[in-house]
Amino acid sequence: MGIIKAVCTSPGKGMRKKNSGEGLLLKEHGLKDDAHAGPWHRQVSLLAVESIEKMRARGLDVGPGDFAENLTTEGIDLVNLPVGTRVKIGPEAVGEVTQIGKECHKRCAIYYQAGDCVMPREGIFIRVLEGGPVKTGDHIEVMEA
């Protein structure tokens, strides 16, 4: 079981997200008011704070939301969750892992702003099967693969 460390949104794609501390996951849509939400397989992005710490150890001044992730987690091995794994997020929401990492065809704004982007290697994406509120401090747990 892990913990949600940040809940982040942005008005546009390809930019750092701002941690609001809470949000609403909408069924088959994503995080309310986020540019990446919509009817596709990458509705919500997750990145572990442990991955962000790797970038900090390299001297980068980065934190939650800087890699355009919606949910920053702690204590859950995201990159080793198989596609199809279901996760419970907060008291009500359920997501299904749809993609591990992503291919970056060109260096995005995040790369140029932060000096590197860990999201393509260590971020994951989910679609929202059941919606609900989510906030910093909520649990995230693996349900089934």
C-alpha positions in Angstrom: 0.0 0.0 0.0 1.2 3.5 -0.8 0.2 7.1 -0.1 -0.8 10.0 -2.4 1.7 12.7 -1.8 0.3 15.3 -4.3 -2.7 15.8 -6.6 -1.7 17.9 -9.6 -3.5 19.5 -12.6 -2.6 21.8 -15.4 -4.7 23.8 -17.9 -2.5 22.7 -20.9 -0.5 19.7 -22.1 3.3 19.6 -22.0 3.6 21.7 -18.9 4.3 21.3 -15.2 1.3 20.7 -13.1 0.4 22.5 -9.9 -0.3 20.5 -6.7 -3.8 21.5 -5.4 -3.7 18.8 -2.7 -7.1 17.4 -3.8 -9.2 16.6 -6.8 -12.0 14.5 -8.2 -11.4 11.5 -10.3 -14.2 11.2 -12.9 -15.2 7.8 -14.2 -13.9 7.1 -17.7 -12.6 10.7 -17.9 -9.7 11.4 -15.5 -8.9 14.1 -13.0 -11.4 17.0 -13.1 -10.0 20.2 -14.6 -6.8 18.6 -16.0 -5.7 19.0 -19.6 -5.0 15.3 -20.1 -8.4 14.1 -18.9 -10.7 12.6 -21.6 -12.0 9.4 -23.2 -8.7 7.7 -23.8 -6.3 5.2 -22.1 -4.0 7.8 -20.5 -6.6 9.6 -18.3 -4.5 9.9 -15.2 -0.7 9.8 -14.8 1.2 8.6 -11.7 4.8 9.0 -10.7 6.5 8.0 -7.5 8.1 10.5 -5.2 11.0 8.1 -5.2 11.5 8.7 -8.9 11.5 12.5 -8.3 14.1 12.0 -5.5 16.4 10.3 -8.1 16.2 13.6 -10.1 16.9 15.7 -7.0 19.9 13.5 -6.2 21.2 14.5 -9.7 21.0 18.2 -8.7 17.6 19.1 -10.2 15.3 21.4 -8.4 12.1 19.4 -9.0 9.1 18.3 -7.0 5.5 16.9 -7.3 3.9 18.0 -10.6 7.1 19.0 -12.3 7.0 16.0 -14.5 3.4 16.6 -15.5 2.1 13.7 -13.3 -1.4 13.9 -11.8 -0.8 11.8 -8.8 2.5 11.7 -7.0 2.7 8.5 -4.9 5.0 7.1 -2.2 5.6 3.5 -1.1 4.2 1.7 -4.2 6.3 0.2 -6.9 4.4 1.7 -9.9 6.7 0.6 -12.7 6.4 -3.0 -11.8 2.6 -3.0 -11.9 1.5 -5.0 -14.9 -0.9 -3.4 -17.4 -4.4 -4.4 -16.3 -3.7 -4.1 -12.6 -6.4 -2.4 -10.7 -5.6 0.1 -7.9 -7.9 1.7 -5.3 -7.2 5.4 -4.9 -8.6 7.1 -1.9 -11.9 6.0 -0.4 -13.9 5.4 -3.6 -11.9 5.6 -6.8 -10.6 2.6 -8.8 -8.2 2.8 -11.7 -6.7 0.3 -14.1 -3.1 0.5 -15.3 -3.1 1.0 -19.1 0.5 1.9 -19.8 3.9 1.8 -18.2 6.1 4.7 -19.3 5.7 6.5 -22.6 7.6 7.2 -25.7 8.8 10.7 -26.1 9.2 11.5 -29.8 10.9 14.8 -29.0 12.2 16.5 -25.9 9.2 18.2 -24.3 8.9 21.4 -22.3 9.3 19.4 -19.1 12.7 18.1 -20.3 14.0 21.6 -21.0 12.6 23.1 -17.8 13.8 20.3 -15.5 16.9 19.1 -17.4 15.6 15.6 -17.7 12.2 13.8 -17.7 11.8 10.7 -15.6 8.1 10.3 -16.6 8.8 8.3 -19.9 10.8 5.7 -17.9 9.0 5.5 -14.5 5.6 7.0 -14.8 2.4 5.0 -15.4 -1.0 5.7 -16.8 -4.5 4.6 -15.7 -8.0 4.9 -16.8 -10.6 5.6 -14.1 -13.1 2.7 -13.7 -14.8 4.2 -10.6 -14.6 7.9 -9.7 -14.3 9.6 -6.4 -12.4 12.2 -4.4 -8.7 12.0 -3.9 -6.4 14.0 -1.7 -2.9 14.2 -0.3 -2.5 11.5 2.4 -5.1 9.1 0.8 -4.0 5.5 0.4 -3.4 3.8 -2.9 -3.4 0.1 -3.0 -3.1 -2.7 -5.5 -6.4 -4.6 -5.8 -5.7 -7.2 -8.6 -3.9 -7.7 -11.9 
